Amino acid sequence: SVYAVFLVLTDSIVFLFILTVALISLHNNKFFKGGILLGLLVFKPHLAIPFIIAYIGRFGKEVFKGAFISGFLCALISFLIIGVDGFQKGLDLLKLIQENPSIYGVNTSSMGNLTGLFHRHFNVNFGLALFFISIILVIILNTRFKENLAIDSLNIVLVLLFSLHSHGHDYVILFLPIVFLLKKKKKRY
């Protein structure tokens, strides 16, 4: 139903919006504000962490300060809402999901990234290893190249391609590289 599609897309659309505003802030030299916005992305940590690390590598300690403050406050508020017992149950659930992903609705084989590819064709789960590879790649990329929309586009593609967990609704953030490409193409004419 339309309602179910909307619910699935909601957090991805929010992620896209916050990432967009964060990138605008960073490209306007508002590094602390950009960091605060990046820290708000921690509701999808498998996508947020590589972005935060990438932009700390490129823009420095102001991004770190902002991301740390907002990420810490989000984690603290979440912890205060669910309490110690809820936190422990969440960790237990993550362990159960890791051991039996299909029982809990995590269909690794349907992921449109390298994690899904390896699971589909070789029945192995390299998700965590690929996640760390994405972090290494974005660190290298963002410490060598500075403010460039092409690098931002590559960050997005790498994070999704190597993500620990991603499904179709997460690919909405590919909208940004398309916009960056159109912006670059418009400048040529």
Backbone hydrogen bonds, N-H to C=O, Kabsch-Sander energy under -0.5 kcal/mol:
donor,donor_aa,acceptor,acceptor_aa,energy
5,V,1,S,-1.9
6,F,2,V,-2.5
7,L,3,Y,-2.2
8,V,4,A,-2.1
9,L,5,V,-2.3
10,T,6,F,-1.7
11,D,7,L,-0.6
13,I,9,L,-2.8
14,V,10,T,-2.3
15,F,11,D,-2.3
16,L,12,S,-2.5
17,F,13,I,-2.6
18,I,14,V,-2.7
19,L,15,F,-2.8
20,T,16,L,-2.5
21,V,17,F,-2.4
22,A,18,I,-2.5
23,L,19,L,-2.5
24,I,20,T,-2.3
25,S,21,V,-2.4
26,L,22,A,-2.7
27,H,23,L,-2.5
28,N,24,I,-0.9
28,N,25,S,-0.7
29,N,26,L,-1.5
30,K,25,S,-2.8
31,F,29,N,-0.9
34,G,30,K,-2.5
35,G,31,F,-2.4
36,I,32,F,-2.6
37,L,33,K,-2.4
38,L,34,G,-2.5
39,G,35,G,-2.5
40,L,36,I,-1.1
41,L,38,L,-1.5
42,V,39,G,-1.3
43,F,40,L,-0.7
44,K,41,L,-2.3
47,L,44,K,-1.6
48,A,44,K,-2.9
49,I,45,P,-2.2
51,F,47,L,-1.1
52,I,48,A,-2.9
53,I,49,I,-2.6
54,A,50,P,-2.5
55,Y,51,F,-2.5
56,I,52,I,-1.9
57,G,53,I,-2.3
58,R,54,A,-1.6
59,F,55,Y,-2.7
60,G,56,I,-2.1
63,V,60,G,-0.8
64,F,60,G,-1.3
65,K,61,K,-2.8
66,G,62,E,-2.3
67,A,63,V,-2.9
68,F,64,F,-2.9
69,I,65,K,-2.4
70,S,66,G,-2.4
71,G,67,A,-2.5
72,F,68,F,-2.6
73,L,69,I,-2.4
74,C,70,S,-2.5
75,A,71,G,-2.4
76,L,72,F,-2.9
77,I,73,L,-2.8
78,S,74,C,-2.4
79,F,75,A,-2.7
80,L,76,L,-2.8
81,I,77,I,-1.9
82,I,78,S,-2.5
83,G,79,F,-2.9
86,G,82,I,-1.2
87,F,83,G,-2.2
88,Q,84,V,-2.6
89,K,85,D,-2.5
90,G,86,G,-2.1
91,L,87,F,-2.2
92,D,88,Q,-2.5
93,L,89,K,-2.4
94,L,90,G,-2.3
95,K,91,L,-2.0
96,L,92,D,-2.3
97,I,93,L,-2.9
98,Q,94,L,-2.3
99,E,95,K,-2.0
100,N,96,L,-2.7
103,I,100,N,-0.7
104,Y,100,N,-0.9
104,Y,101,P,-0.6
105,G,102,S,-1.2
106,V,101,P,-2.5
107,N,105,G,-0.9
108,T,106,V,-1.0
110,S,107,N,-1.3
111,M,108,T,-1.6
114,L,161,L,-2.4
117,L,113,N,-2.4
118,F,114,L,-2.7
119,H,115,T,-1.8
120,R,116,G,-3.0
121,H,117,L,-2.5
122,F,118,F,-2.0
123,N,119,H,-1.0
124,V,118,F,-1.2
126,F,124,V,-0.7
130,L,126,F,-2.9
131,F,127,G,-2.2
132,F,128,L,-2.0
133,I,129,A,-2.0
134,S,130,L,-2.4
135,I,131,F,-1.7
136,I,132,F,-2.2
137,L,133,I,-2.8
138,V,134,S,-2.5
139,I,135,I,-2.0
140,I,136,I,-2.4
141,L,137,L,-2.7
142,N,138,V,-2.5
143,T,139,I,-1.7
144,R,140,I,-1.3
145,F,141,L,-1.8
152,D,148,N,-1.8
153,S,149,L,-2.3
154,L,150,A,-2.3
155,N,151,I,-2.6
156,I,152,D,-2.1
157,V,153,S,-2.3
158,L,154,L,-3.0
159,V,155,N,-2.8
160,L,156,I,-2.1
161,L,157,V,-2.8
162,F,158,L,-2.5
163,S,160,L,-0.6
170,D,167,H,-1.9
171,Y,167,H,-0.7
171,Y,168,G,-1.1
172,V,169,H,-1.1
173,I,170,D,-1.4
174,L,171,Y,-1.9
175,F,172,V,-1.8
176,L,173,I,-1.3
178,I,174,L,-1.4
179,V,175,F,-2.2
180,F,176,L,-2.8
181,L,177,P,-2.5
182,L,178,I,-2.5
183,K,179,V,-2.5
184,K,180,F,-2.3
185,K,181,L,-2.6
186,K,182,L,-2.3
187,K,183,K,-1.5
188,R,184,K,-1.0
189,Y,185,K,-0.8
189,Y,186,K,-0.6
